[in-house]
Amino acid sequence: MKITSIVPWLIATPASYWGEFLFVEVRTDSELTGWGEVTTTTPMANRAVAGIARQLNDLVVGDDPAHIERIWHKIFRTFTYTGSRGAALNALSAIDIALWDLRGKALGLPIHDLLGGRLRDTLRLYTHPDQSRFATPEAVAEEITRITASGHDAIKFDPFPHPADQSGHNDGYLDGSLPRALEQRAADLTATIAEAAGPGTELLIDAHGRFDVPTAIRAARALTAVADLHWFEEPVPPESYHALAQVRQALDVPISVGERLHTRWDFVPVFEQKLADFAMPDVTWTGGISELKKIAIMAEAYNIPVSPHDASGPVNLVAGAQVMATVPNFYRLETSRFDLSHYNELLTEPLDNSGGVLRLPEGPGLGITLDRDRLRAQAIAGFGD
């Protein structure tokens, strides 16, 4: 079997928080194809990554798709002098996932069997509320109750307002500050959610890496004063391990980082310097299935649980699930909503997350089949078939 083409599919859909999914299909000279995903957080980034994926046809067409590790390093090392992280690695992540999907299909085995076999039949989930429903405290309680009634017992949310400047630009990432009034609003929202969720629900706070050191410390303390938090995620931007160390030393709440770290090498200082309690690499951004498995093994040596960031599309979720089924130090998988119907619209068979756990789909490779007719109908011009 040989690779014949790499095809990026940019799909316009309200199912995505960002309005589109970016899938990558690896085609072969057989009837088999593999699917990966690398949905990013902006349309511009999606198009940049899709362009890199398309350009990689020049590098891998003609290769045997079974040589996953060889292809991984071939692509990764090609970008050594321009920086092997970021957009190039995003494209590589999608291709790597697709190659594992292909390998499983060729052998008639699910990916977790290729990684040593699964340790569990179901995978615990955490999910997000729809914060557009948070108009009043009563509406907040109603949304949280919908989630807990579905069987989910872990909820992640960003309680911090994201104010814009006069031009409409969110400058939170620029100065890292949070006015006291907005800090209080975040604490009030957190208290409301905690009361509605009840003591049996784990609450996960996402700061989205927006704060400077003193703001992150102050914000975390304001929230821990009103609720029992299971983790505080990305308190500071990912560029500075020193800032993360300062926040870590000042707080008692567990810290989670990793969705914007790329490859096992970015995680080495996190583990060695004891900078986090949870590791949350994204399989579509950190290097694919190959790299997620390696990062999880590294984390196991430090007794750090792994909880992949899976807030994009269905391939993102299932690729992470296939790896986590084989990982002893697994915490939870992420879903962007507790209702997965927005994913299922793109699949020929629905995913099962009843009771707040994901059941791995049956079948070889990823175990899911994307509805090609639906993809064609929603594909943005210039992407896909």
C-alpha positions in Angstrom: 0.0 0.0 0.0 1.2 3.5 -0.9 0.1 7.0 0.0 -1.4 8.7 -3.0 -2.6 12.1 -1.5 -3.3 14.1 1.6 -6.6 16.0 1.4 -7.6 18.7 3.9 -11.3 19.0 4.5 -12.4 22.4 5.9 -16.0 21.9 7.1 -18.3 24.8 7.9 -20.6 23.8 10.8 -22.3 25.2 13.8 -21.3 22.0 15.6 -17.8 23.6 16.1 -17.3 26.3 18.7 -15.2 28.1 16.1 -17.6 27.5 13.2 -15.5 24.9 11.3 -13.7 21.6 11.6 -10.5 20.8 9.8 -10.2 17.1 8.9 -7.3 15.6 7.0 -7.8 12.5 4.8 -4.8 10.3 3.8 -5.7 8.4 0.6 -3.9 5.3 -0.7 -3.7 3.2 -3.8 -6.1 0.7 -2.1 -9.7 1.2 -1.2 -8.6 2.3 2.3 -8.3 5.9 3.5 -7.5 7.3 7.0 -8.9 10.3 8.8 -7.3 12.8 11.1 -8.2 16.1 12.5 -6.4 19.3 13.4 -9.1 21.9 14.0 -7.5 25.0 15.4 -9.1 28.0 17.2 -9.2 30.6 14.3 -10.1 30.5 10.6 -6.8 31.9 9.7 -4.9 29.2 11.6 -7.1 26.5 10.0 -6.2 27.7 6.5 -2.5 27.9 7.3 -2.4 24.4 8.7 -4.4 23.1 5.8 -1.9 24.6 3.4 1.0 22.9 5.2 -0.9 19.6 5.1 -1.5 20.0 1.4 2.1 20.8 0.8 3.2 17.6 2.5 2.0 15.7 -0.5 5.4 16.5 -1.9 7.0 14.7 1.0 5.0 11.6 1.7 3.2 10.6 -1.5 4.6 7.1 -2.4 5.4 6.2 1.2 4.1 3.1 2.9 1.5 4.3 5.4 2.4 1.4 7.7 5.7 3.2 8.5 4.1 5.6 10.9 7.1 6.3 13.1 9.3 6.9 10.0 6.8 9.3 8.5 6.4 11.1 11.8 10.1 11.9 12.0 10.4 12.6 8.3 7.8 15.4 8.6 9.0 16.6 12.0 12.6 16.9 10.9 11.7 18.7 7.7 10.7 21.8 9.8 13.7 21.7 12.2 15.1 25.1 11.0 11.7 26.8 10.9 10.5 25.4 14.2 9.1 21.9 14.5 6.3 23.0 16.8 3.1 24.9 16.0 1.4 24.8 12.6 3.8 22.2 11.1 3.2 19.9 14.1 -0.5 20.4 13.9 -0.5 19.2 10.3 1.7 16.3 11.3 -0.7 15.4 14.2 -3.6 15.0 11.8 -1.6 12.9 9.4 -0.3 10.7 12.2 -3.9 10.1 13.4 -4.9 9.2 9.8 -2.0 6.8 9.5 -3.1 5.0 12.7 -6.6 4.9 11.4 -5.3 3.4 8.1 -3.2 0.8 9.9 -6.1 -0.4 12.0 -8.3 -0.7 9.0 -5.6 -2.6 7.1 -5.2 -5.1 10.0 -8.9 -5.2 10.9 -8.1 -4.0 14.5 -9.0 -0.9 16.6 -6.1 1.4 17.3 -6.2 0.5 21.0 -5.3 -3.1 20.1 -2.3 -1.8 18.2 -1.2 0.2 21.3 -1.2 -2.8 23.6 -4.9 -3.4 24.2 -7.4 -1.5 26.3 -7.4 -1.3 30.1 -11.0 -0.2 30.3 -14.2 -0.5 28.4 -15.5 3.0 29.1 -13.8 6.3 29.5 -14.9 8.9 32.0 -15.8 12.3 30.6 -15.9 16.0 31.6 -17.9 18.4 29.6 -18.7 22.1 29.2 -21.9 24.0 29.9 -23.3 26.2 27.2 -22.4 29.6 28.7 -24.5 31.5 26.2 -27.4 30.2 28.4 -26.0 32.0 31.5 -28.2 35.0 31.4 -29.4 34.7 35.0 -28.4 32.7 38.1 -31.6 30.7 37.5 -30.5 29.9 33.9 -27.1 28.9 35.1 -28.6 26.4 37.5 -30.9 25.1 34.8 -28.0 24.5 32.4 -25.8 22.8 35.1 -28.8 20.6 36.1 -29.2 19.5 32.5 -25.6 18.3 32.5 -25.7 16.5 35.9 -29.0 14.8 35.0 -27.3 13.3 31.9 -24.9 11.4 34.2 -21.9 13.7 33.8 -20.1 14.4 37.1 -17.3 16.7 36.0 -17.8 20.2 34.4 -15.3 22.6 33.1 -15.9 26.3 32.5 -14.2 29.6 32.1 -15.9 32.0 34.6 -13.8 35.0 33.7 -15.3 37.7 31.6 -13.3 38.5 28.5 -13.7 42.3 28.0 -12.9 43.9 24.7 -11.2 47.2 24.1 -12.9 50.0 22.1 -12.0 48.3 18.8 -13.6 45.1 19.9 -10.3 43.3 20.4 -9.9 41.1 23.5 -6.7 42.4 25.1 -6.7 39.9 28.0 -3.8 38.1 26.5 -1.9 41.3 26.1 -1.7 42.7 29.6 -2.8 39.7 31.7 -4.9 41.7 34.0 -8.5 41.2 35.4 -10.3 44.1 37.0 -11.6 43.4 40.6 -15.2 43.8 39.6 -14.8 41.1 36.9 -13.0 38.9 39.4 -16.0 39.1 41.7 -18.3 38.3 38.8 -16.2 35.1 38.2 -16.4 34.2 41.8 -20.2 34.7 41.9 -20.6 32.5 38.8 -18.4 29.8 40.2 -20.4 29.8 43.4 -23.7 29.5 41.5 -22.4 26.6 39.4 -21.0 24.8 42.5 -24.3 25.0 44.3 -26.2 23.8 41.3 -23.8 21.0 40.5 -23.6 19.6 44.1 -20.7 18.2 46.0 -20.5 15.0 43.9 -19.5 17.0 40.8 -15.9 17.9 40.0 -15.4 21.5 38.9 -12.6 22.3 36.5 -11.6 26.0 35.9 -10.1 27.1 32.6 -8.2 30.4 32.7 -7.2 30.0 29.0 -3.6 31.1 29.8 -4.7 34.8 29.9 -3.2 36.1 33.2 0.0 37.4 34.5 1.4 35.9 37.7 -0.3 38.1 40.4 -3.6 38.1 38.6 -3.6 34.3 38.2 -2.8 33.8 41.9 -5.5 36.3 43.0 -8.1 34.9 40.6 -7.5 31.3 41.8 -7.8 32.3 45.4 -11.1 34.2 44.8 -12.6 31.0 43.2 -11.2 28.6 45.8 -12.8 30.7 48.5 -16.3 29.9 47.1 -15.9 26.4 45.6 -13.9 23.2 45.9 -12.0 23.1 42.6 -10.6 19.9 41.1 -8.1 21.9 38.9 -7.1 25.3 37.7 -6.2 25.1 34.1 -3.6 27.2 32.2 -3.3 30.0 34.8 -0.6 31.8 32.7 0.5 31.8 29.0 2.3 28.7 28.0 5.5 30.5 26.9 6.9 30.8 30.4 7.6 27.9 32.7 9.0 30.4 35.2 5.6 32.1 35.5 3.9 28.7 35.9 6.3 27.8 38.7 5.5 31.0 40.6 1.8 30.4 40.4 2.2 26.7 41.3 4.2 27.6 44.4 1.6 30.2 45.6 -1.5 28.0 45.2 -2.9 24.9 46.8 -5.4 24.1 44.0 -4.2 21.5 41.5 -2.8 22.8 38.2 -3.5 21.4 34.8 -1.5 22.4 31.6 -0.7 21.0 28.2 -3.2 21.8 25.5 -0.7 24.3 24.0 2.4 22.2 24.5 3.9 20.4 21.6 5.6 17.0 21.7 7.1 15.1 24.6 10.0 17.6 24.7 7.7 20.4 25.9 6.3 18.2 28.7 9.8 17.3 30.0 10.2 20.5 32.2 6.6 20.3 33.3 7.3 16.8 34.8 10.8 17.4 35.9 10.1 20.7 37.6 6.8 19.5 39.2 4.8 22.3 37.5 1.5 20.6 37.1 -0.8 18.0 38.7 -2.5 17.0 35.5 -1.2 16.8 31.9 -3.7 17.6 29.1 -2.0 17.3 25.7 -4.3 17.6 22.6 -3.8 14.7 20.3 -4.5 16.9 17.2 -1.9 19.5 18.3 0.9 17.8 20.2 2.0 15.2 17.6 -0.9 12.8 17.0 -1.6 9.4 18.5 2.1 8.4 18.4 3.1 11.4 20.6 0.1 11.3 22.9 1.0 7.7 23.9 4.6 8.7 24.5 3.6 11.7 26.7 1.2 9.5 28.7 4.0 7.0 29.3 6.3 9.8 30.5 3.5 11.1 32.8 3.0 7.7 34.3 6.6 7.7 35.5 5.8 10.8 37.5 2.4 9.5 38.7 0.7 12.4 36.9 -2.8 11.7 35.4 -3.4 12.5 31.8 -6.6 14.1 30.5 -6.5 15.0 26.8 -7.8 18.3 25.6 -10.6 17.2 23.1 -12.7 20.3 22.5 -12.8 20.2 18.7 -14.5 17.5 16.5 -15.3 13.8 16.6 -12.0 12.6 15.3 -10.2 14.6 18.0 -12.4 13.0 20.7 -12.1 9.4 19.4 -8.4 9.6 18.7 -7.7 10.6 22.2 -10.0 8.0 23.5 -8.2 5.2 21.6 -5.0 6.1 23.3 -6.5 6.7 26.8 -8.1 3.3 26.7 -4.6 1.9 27.0 -3.2 4.3 29.6 -3.1 3.4 33.3 -2.8 7.1 34.5 -6.0 8.3 32.7 -8.2 10.9 34.3 -11.0 12.0 31.9 -11.7 12.8 28.3 -13.1 16.2 27.4 -16.2 16.9 25.3 -17.3 20.3 24.2 -20.9 19.6 25.1 -22.7 16.8 27.0 -25.0 16.2 24.0 -22.9 14.8 21.2 -25.5 15.1 18.5 -23.5 17.9 16.9 -20.7 15.3 16.3 -23.1 12.6 15.3 -24.4 14.6 12.4 -21.0 14.1 10.7 -20.8 10.3 11.4 -22.6 7.3 9.9 -23.0 5.8 13.4 -23.5 7.9 16.6 -21.1 8.0 19.5 -22.4 6.7 22.9 -21.7 8.9 25.9 -24.7 7.9 27.9 -24.2 8.1 31.7 -21.3 10.5 31.4 -18.8 8.0 29.9 -17.7 7.3 26.4 -17.9 3.8 25.0 -15.3 3.2 22.3 -17.0 2.6 19.0 -16.6 -0.9 17.5 -14.7 -1.3 14.3 -11.1 -1.1 13.0 -8.9 2.0 13.2 -10.6 4.9 14.9 -13.9 2.9 14.8 -15.9 5.8 13.3 -16.8 6.6 9.7 -17.3 10.2 8.6 -20.3 10.8 6.4 -18.6 11.8 3.1 -21.8 13.1 1.6 -22.4 15.4 4.6 -18.7 16.5 4.4 -19.1 17.4 0.7 -22.2 19.4 1.4 -20.6 21.4 4.1 -17.0 21.7 2.7 -15.6 25.2 2.2 -14.7 25.8 -1.4 -11.2 24.6 -2.2 -11.1 22.0 0.5 -12.1 18.3 0.2 -13.0 16.5 -3.0 
